[in-house]
Amino acid sequence: MIVWVVRPVPERGAHWVRPGLVAQIGFTEWTRDGMLRPPRFLGLRDDKRPEDVVRERPARG
């Protein structure tokens, strides 16, 4: 489960909402600039609340 904890610069007229859904995202790797390669939507999770999501760290090995 991936969560971005970056405060974006607000755009004029933007309307912010609270997270209400949790998605499962698959990917092969993180790029050096912190992007996912290639990301793919695996589905929605109903067993986890948005406030319980944490950014997973890759296992070293």
N, C-alpha and C positions, 0 to 999 in steps of 0.2 A: 504494500500500500504506500503510495507516495503522496506527500503533502508539501506544497510549496509555502514557505513561511517568509515571503517577501512582500513588503508593502509597496504596491505599484503606485506610480504617480497618477492621481485622479485626473480623468479627462473631463472637460467641460460637459456638463449635462449627464454625467455618469450617475447611475442609481445602483448603489451597493446593496447586496442581499446577504443573508446568513446562509452558510452551507446547510443543505437539507438532505443530500444524498451522498452515498459513498460508492465510488466506482473502483473496480479491480482493474489495474492496468498492468499489462505484461510488456517487457522490453528486453533487449539483448544486453545493452550496456549503457553506462553513463558516458557522455562525451567529456572532454577536458573542460568545456565551458558549462557543464552542468545540465546538459540537455539529454533526453532519453533517445536511444537509437535502437531499432525503430519502435516507437510506442504503438500499442494496440489495445483497444478496449475489449476487456474480457467479460464485462457484465457489471450489474449493480449488486451491492451487498446489502442484505437486510439484517445481517447479524451484527453490524457495527454502526455506532452513532458517529456523526462527523467529529464531535469533540473527543472521541476516543482514538482517532487516527493519529499515528506518528510516522515520521519518515524513517523507513528502514535503511540500515547501513549495510553495504555489501560485506559478505564474510571474507576475511583474508585467508588465503590458502595457497 
